[in-house]
Amino acid sequence: MSNTKQRIIVGIAMAGALGIIALLQYWGVPAVKYFGILIALAMIVEYIICLRKADRAVLRNNGGSFIGFFLLLCLMVPAAFVVGTRPWIMLLLLMVICAADIGAWFFGRLIGGDKMWERLSAQKTWAGQIAGILCGTAAGVLYGLLGTDTFMPQLMWIGISVSLMSQYGDLTASWIKRKLGIKDFGTILPGHGGILDRFDGWIYALPIVWLVMM
């Protein structure tokens, strides 16, 4: 099975899982909060496993970068706990980040064009970044329309900001992978890599939203 087909099948499965989480939340189970905390912890564990497998010379030469990234991941745990107490915010973030990621991947492959930062990530293009921002923003506006039947312009700005932060998280994760000399953080999600590969868009978005809420 091709990597693209695997990516699509796993993506559909994850969308179904998120639908179940949303239903549980609707029935009164704080599933969104538990999901956020679980994902944050899984990302930390996956990253530690990668560090344990890394060459000791690489760890010594890039210790500051690896520690800084670890602290960013640790910050996601309390952020997920707090933001998860307002599930509509967490679901909005999830919808925007997923739309931005899918839009950047699909239109980046479809349109091609100039690379954003080829040394860091050979696949990311300017066309993909712009498309990702547009898709994430559209998802934010759609979220408001589905929930209130009204256009909420503030969701447009939230969509733009979160889409950008998610792409910076993706680039940061790519930078760390480049330093570690690996393609993916894990293999748990065929076609997507590991948990950290799939949810790297949360690295900045979730803690910053938490700080805004404080």
N, C-alpha and C positions, 0 to 999 in steps of 0.2 A: 504494500500500500504506500502511495506517495506521501511525502511529508505534508503537502497541502491538504490531501484528503484526511489525514490523521488530525491535522489542525482543525479542520471544519467539524469533524465528528466529536472531538474532545470539546470544542467550543460549544456545540449544541448541548452536550452532556452537562457542561458547567452552567449554561443558561437554564437548563431544567432544574439543576440543584439550587440555583439562586431563586427560581420560582417557588420551590418548596420552602426555602428559608423565608421568603416574603409571606407565604401562606401561614407558616408557623407564627410569624410575628403578628399577623392579622388575628390569629386565634389566641393571642395573649402570651405566647412563649417568646422570651427575649432572644430569639435566634440570631438576629442581626448582630447584637453585641457579642454573643458567644462566637459567632462566625469570624468577626473581626479579630478578636483576641486569639483564636485558634490559628488563623492565617499568619498573624504577626509572630506568634511563637514558632510556627512551622518554618517561617522564613529565617528566623534566628538559628534554629537547629540546622537547617540546610546549609546556611553560611558557615557555621562552625565545622560541619563535616568537610566542606570544601577547604577550609583553612587547614584542617588536620591532614588532608591529602597533599597540600601544597609543598613545594620545595622549601627547605628551611632558609636557603639563601634569598629566595623571593620574599619570604616573610620578613627577614631582617631588613632588606632593602626598601620595603614598602610598608613597614610597620605602622607608620602614622596614618596612611590612607586606609589600611585595613581596620584599624581601631576606630577611626572616625566613622567608617561605614557601619561597623558593628554598633556603635552608639546610636546612629540614626535608626537602625532596625529596632534597638531596644526602646527607643522613644515611641515607637509605634504601638507598643503594648498598652501603656496608660492612655495614649491617644484613642485607641480602639475602644477601651473601656468607657471613656467619657463620651466620645462621639456616639458610641453605640447606644447610649441612654436616650438619644434622640434619633430613633431609627430612620425617620424620613430624611435626615441629613446624610446618614450613612448610605442609604439607598440611592440618594441623589448622586453622591460621590461615585458610587459603584456604577451607576448608569452612565455618567459622563466619562469616567475613565475607560470603561469597556468600549464605549462608542468611539472615543478618541483613538484607542489602541487599534481597534478593528479598522477604522477609517484610514489611519496612517499606514497600516499594513496593506490593505487592499488597494488603495489608490496609489500608494508608493510603488507597488508592483505593476499596476496598470499603466500609470503615467511615466514612471521612471524619472529621468532628468538628473540634474546636478545633485551630488551627494552633500549631505550636511557636514559630515565630519568623517571622511572615509577611513582615516587612521584609527578612529575609535569604533565606528560601526559601519561596515561596508554596505549595509542594506538600507540605511535611513537616508531619505532624500528630502529636499525642501518641499517638493510636491506632496509627499506623504505627511510632513509636519503640518502644512497648511490644511490639507484635507482632514487630518486628525483634529485640529482645532475646530474646524467647521462642523464636523460630525459630533464632537463633544458638546459644542454649543447648542446644536440642534437637539441633542438628547436632553440637555438641561431645560430648554424651552418646552420640549414635549412633555417632560416630567411635570412641569407646572400646569400645562394644558390638561393632562390626564387627571391631575389631582384636584384642580379648581375650576376647570373649564374657562380659565382666563389667561391672557398673555401677561406674564410677569417679567418685565424687562431686567430686573435684578438677576434673574436666573441666566440671562444671556451673558452677563459679565462674570457670573460665577462659573458658567460653562467655559468661557475663554480662559479664565485664571486656572481652573482645575486642569483643563486640557494641557496647558503649558507646563504646569507643575508635574503632571504625570509623565510628560515627555522628558523633562529634566531628570526625573527619577529613573526613567529607562536609560538615559544616557549615562547617568552615574553608575548604574549597575553594569552597563557595557564597559565602562572605564575600569571598574574593579575586575571584571572578567578578563579584560585584556591584560591587566597586571598579573592575574593568576594564571594566565595562559590557557583558559578553558573556553569552550563554546557556550555551554549551558551550566547552570548551577546544579541541575539534577535531571532526572529522566522520568520523573513520576507522571508527567503529563505528555504523552506522545505528541510530537509536533509543536509543543509549546516549551519544552524544557522542564524546569523544576517549578516549585511553588514561587520561589523568588523571581524567576524569569517571568512568570505570569502576572505577579502582583507588584512588580517593581514600580509601577505608576503610583502606588500608595506612599512611597518612601517620603516624599515631601508633602504631598497633598494632605494626608491624614494628620500629621503633627501640626501643620500650619492651621488647618481648620480647628484643631483642638485649642491652639493658642488664641485664635480669634474668639472662640466661645468662652474663654476664661474671663 
